[in-house]
Amino acid sequence: MKKISLVCLTLIFCIAASAQHSDSTFVSGNFTNAPFKDFVEQIEIRTPLRFYYLPDWIKDVRITFSGTKVPITRILDDQLNK
């Protein structure tokens, strides 16, 4: 249930962020079983995006992604809908 809430809030945030920018936000990187918190910290350094969540929502969420110039919405959708 918490993972579904996290997915919904993240996607809502991404949609709102996309609406603020005329172009999509793209991300490049290599993450292997990274804690969600570590992934978000890197995304926030590299982009103007900011994520808001409670630690309990993400304690078991891991991200595995490798790519160049991939839309952040695609990464989040792929990783959080596993």
N, CA, C and O of each residue as an XYZ file, in Angstrom:
328
protein
N       0.816     -1.190      0.000
C       0.000      0.000      0.000
C       0.865      1.262      0.000
O       0.569      2.236     -0.691
N       1.952      1.220      0.799
C       2.822      2.385      0.869
C       3.533      2.613     -0.462
O       3.738      3.752     -0.879
N       3.905      1.518     -1.122
C       4.595      1.648     -2.400
C       3.669      2.269     -3.448
O       4.103      3.077     -4.269
N       2.412      1.892     -3.412
C       1.435      2.460     -4.345
C       1.265      3.953     -4.066
O       1.180      4.753     -4.998
N       1.214      4.327     -2.799
C       1.103      5.749     -2.451
C       2.318      6.516     -2.949
O       2.191      7.624     -3.472
N       3.491      5.925     -2.787
C       4.722      6.563     -3.251
C       4.696      6.740     -4.762
O       5.067      7.795     -5.277
N       4.263      5.717     -5.461
C       4.191      5.793     -6.918
C       3.244      6.913     -7.336
O       3.577      7.727     -8.197
N       2.080      6.947     -6.731
C       1.098      7.976     -7.090
C       1.624      9.376     -6.812
O       1.499     10.263     -7.656
N       2.207      9.581     -5.644
C       2.726     10.904     -5.310
C       3.880     11.295     -6.219
O       3.984     12.449     -6.634
N       4.740     10.348     -6.526
C       5.875     10.631     -7.399
C       5.403     10.988     -8.796
O       5.893     11.942     -9.399
N       4.458     10.226     -9.305
C       3.961     10.509    -10.650
C       3.239     11.855    -10.705
O       3.365     12.594    -11.681
N       2.487     12.166     -9.660
C       1.829     13.473     -9.616
C       2.875     14.575     -9.619
O       2.728     15.584    -10.309
N       3.929     14.376     -8.845
C       5.008     15.366     -8.804
C       5.658     15.514    -10.170
O       5.931     16.628    -10.615
N       5.905     14.400    -10.829
C       6.539     14.453    -12.144
C       5.655     15.151    -13.168
O       6.143     15.914    -14.002
N       4.383     14.894    -13.103
C       3.461     15.560    -14.024
C       3.463     17.060    -13.761
O       3.492     17.860    -14.696
N       3.432     17.437    -12.485
C       3.463     18.862    -12.143
C       4.784     19.490    -12.587
O       4.805     20.607    -13.102
N       5.867     18.776    -12.386
C       7.177     19.289    -12.795
C       7.253     19.404    -14.310
O       7.816     20.366    -14.834
N       6.695     18.442    -15.007
C       6.703     18.485    -16.468
C       5.874     19.657    -16.972
O       6.210     20.276    -17.982
N       4.806     19.955    -16.276
C       3.953     21.062    -16.697
C       4.670     22.401    -16.535
O       4.363     23.362    -17.240
N       5.623     22.462    -15.610
C       6.351     23.695    -15.378
C       7.456     23.911    -16.413
O       7.913     25.039    -16.600
N       7.884     22.859    -17.077
C       8.949     22.936    -18.072
C       8.378     22.543    -19.427
O       7.640     21.565    -19.544
N       8.726     23.312    -20.438
C       8.193     22.992    -21.757
C       8.825     21.731    -22.331
O       8.217     21.047    -23.154
N      10.040     21.425    -21.899
C      10.680     20.206    -22.372
C      10.757     19.210    -21.217
O      10.652     19.588    -20.050
N      10.936     17.963    -21.547
C      11.000     16.904    -20.545
C      12.352     16.932    -19.842
O      13.342     17.399    -20.405
N      12.390     16.435    -18.624
C      13.645     16.331    -17.885
C      14.251     14.971    -18.162
O      13.617     13.937    -17.952
N      15.489     14.986    -18.637
C      16.192     13.752    -18.980
C      17.298     13.492    -17.968
O      17.899     14.418    -17.423
N      17.554     12.198    -17.729
C      18.553     11.806    -16.738
C      19.480     10.759    -17.348
O      19.056      9.887    -18.106
N      20.747     10.873    -16.995
C      21.733      9.865    -17.376
C      22.358      9.343    -16.088
O      22.557     10.100    -15.139
N      22.665      8.057    -16.056
C      23.300      7.519    -14.861
C      23.324      6.017    -14.833
O      22.824      5.342    -15.733
N      23.921      5.508    -13.768
C      24.040      4.078    -13.565
C      23.754      3.797    -12.092
O      24.552      4.151    -11.224
N      22.631      3.170    -11.815
C      22.223      2.848    -10.458
C      21.936      1.349    -10.389
O      21.135      0.829    -11.165
N      22.587      0.666     -9.467
C      22.371     -0.770     -9.310
C      21.877     -1.041     -7.899
O      22.626     -0.921     -6.930
N      20.609     -1.406     -7.797
C      19.977     -1.706     -6.510
C      20.197     -0.571     -5.502
O      20.395     -0.811     -4.311
N      20.158      0.650     -5.998
C      20.393      1.829     -5.150
C      19.166      2.129     -4.305
O      18.041      2.026     -4.795
N      19.360      2.496     -3.051
C      18.223      2.944     -2.254
C      17.572      4.155     -2.931
O      18.260      4.996     -3.511
N      16.260      4.233     -2.852
C      15.532      5.328     -3.487
C      16.085      6.681     -3.047
O      16.197      7.601     -3.857
N      16.429      6.800     -1.772
C      16.961      8.057     -1.240
C      18.233      8.472     -1.990
O      18.390      9.644     -2.333
N      19.134      7.530     -2.246
C      20.378      7.834     -2.966
C      20.084      8.256     -4.403
O      20.688      9.197     -4.918
N      19.159      7.556     -5.040
C      18.759      7.897     -6.407
C      18.217      9.325     -6.459
O      18.618     10.119     -7.309
N      17.298      9.643     -5.539
C      16.683     10.967     -5.507
C      17.728     12.051     -5.263
O      17.682     13.107     -5.893
N      18.660     11.800     -4.362
C      19.703     12.793     -4.089
C      20.478     13.129     -5.367
O      20.774     14.295     -5.626
N      20.799     12.121     -6.153
C      21.530     12.356     -7.402
C      20.673     13.099     -8.424
O      21.165     13.988     -9.118
N      19.403     12.739     -8.516
C      18.507     13.410     -9.460
C      18.342     14.880     -9.066
O      18.328     15.757     -9.929
N      18.220     15.146     -7.774
C      18.064     16.526     -7.321
C      19.321     17.358     -7.573
O      19.225     18.566     -7.790
N      20.491     16.732     -7.546
C      21.742     17.439     -7.853
C      21.804     17.774     -9.341
O      22.249     18.858     -9.720
N      21.362     16.855    -10.170
C      21.513     16.981    -11.624
C      20.385     17.727    -12.333
O      20.544     18.153    -13.477
N      19.252     17.886    -11.659
C      18.082     18.498    -12.302
C      17.443     19.512    -11.358
O      17.816     19.590    -10.188
N      16.489     20.285    -11.857
C      15.766     21.209    -10.968
C      14.638     20.516    -10.184
O      13.927     21.175     -9.426
N      14.471     19.217    -10.353
C      13.391     18.496     -9.680
C      13.669     18.360     -8.188
O      14.823     18.273     -7.766
N      12.602     18.344     -7.395
C      12.679     18.102     -5.959
C      11.632     17.058     -5.603
O      10.504     17.102     -6.095
N      12.014     16.119     -4.746
C      11.120     15.049     -4.319
C      10.781     15.235     -2.847
O      11.630     15.618     -2.041
N       9.538     14.959     -2.515
C       9.078     15.052     -1.138
C       8.408     13.737     -0.772
O       7.510     13.269     -1.473
N       8.852     13.146      0.329
C       8.328     11.845      0.744
C       8.656     11.626      2.213
O       9.516     12.296      2.785
N       7.960     10.687      2.799
C       8.266     10.266      4.165
C       9.215      9.072      4.088
O       9.048      8.215      3.220
N      10.197      9.000      4.966
C      11.156      7.886      4.929
C      10.492      6.508      4.962
O      10.982      5.576      4.324
N       9.397      6.369      5.686
C       8.706      5.079      5.737
C       8.185      4.641      4.373
O       8.082      3.443      4.110
N       7.857      5.588      3.510
C       7.328      5.256      2.190
C       8.381      4.588      1.317
O       8.039      3.804      0.432
N       9.646      4.880      1.549
C      10.692      4.449      0.618
C      11.703      3.483      1.213
O      12.674      3.130      0.543
N      11.509      3.050      2.435
C      12.542      2.263      3.103
C      12.915      0.984      2.359
O      14.053      0.531      2.475
N      12.010      0.394      1.610
C      12.313     -0.839      0.881
C      12.427     -0.645     -0.629
O      12.568     -1.621     -1.366
N      12.369      0.588     -1.093
C      12.390      0.858     -2.532
C      13.835      0.938     -3.023
O      14.646      1.685     -2.476
N      14.145      0.159     -4.063
C      15.477      0.141     -4.672
C      15.343      0.488     -6.151
O      14.336      0.171     -6.785
N      16.363      1.139     -6.692
C      16.357      1.557     -8.088
C      17.524      0.908     -8.825
O      18.671      0.983     -8.384
N      17.219      0.275     -9.945
C      18.246     -0.253    -10.839
C      17.966      0.343    -12.207
O      16.936      0.074    -12.824
N      18.905      1.158    -12.665
C      18.741      1.869    -13.926
C      20.107      2.215    -14.492
O      21.021      2.590    -13.757
N      20.235      2.086    -15.796
C      21.440      2.515    -16.487
C      21.008      3.060    -17.840
O      20.322      2.373    -18.596
N      21.401      4.279    -18.147
C      21.017      4.855    -19.423
C      21.519      6.267    -19.595
O      22.083      6.866    -18.679
N      21.302      6.786    -20.788
C      21.724      8.137    -21.133
C      20.544      8.906    -21.695
O      19.868      8.447    -22.615
N      20.307     10.074    -21.135
C      19.240     10.976    -21.584
C      17.874     10.285    -21.668
O      17.209     10.311    -22.704
N      17.478      9.669    -20.556
C      16.186      8.985    -20.469
C      15.227      9.890    -19.688
O      15.612     10.449    -18.661
N      13.990     10.041    -20.158
C      13.031     10.881    -19.417
C      12.836     10.360    -17.992
O      12.648      9.161    -17.786
N      12.881     11.253    -17.023
C      12.718     10.865    -15.625
C      11.377     10.181    -15.398
O      11.273      9.283    -14.563
N      10.363     10.592    -16.127
C       9.045      9.960    -15.968
C       9.101      8.483    -16.354
O       8.457      7.649    -15.718
N       9.866      8.160    -17.389
C       9.994      6.753    -17.796
C      10.746      5.948    -16.744
O      10.364      4.819    -16.435
N      11.811      6.523    -16.192
C      12.593      5.824    -15.164
C      11.717      5.529    -13.960
O      11.678      4.395    -13.481
N      11.018      6.536    -13.469
C      10.174      6.345    -12.290
C       9.049      5.354    -12.553
O       8.746      4.508    -11.712
N       8.439      5.464    -13.715
C       7.357      4.542    -14.072
C       7.874      3.104    -14.120
O       7.248      2.204    -13.561
N       8.995      2.884    -14.775
C       9.572      1.531    -14.884
C       9.982      0.982    -13.520
O       9.709     -0.178    -13.211
N      10.629      1.798    -12.714
C      11.186      1.337    -11.452
C      10.166      1.186    -10.338
O      10.302      0.300     -9.495
N       9.169      2.017    -10.320
C       8.208      1.975     -9.213
C       7.006      1.095     -9.503
O       6.181      0.864     -8.618
N       6.895      0.607    -10.710
C       5.782     -0.285    -11.058
C       6.230     -1.732    -11.200
O       5.586     -2.516    -11.897
N       7.305     -2.085    -10.562
C       7.826     -3.474    -10.619
C       6.947     -4.382     -9.799
O       7.208     -5.582     -9.715
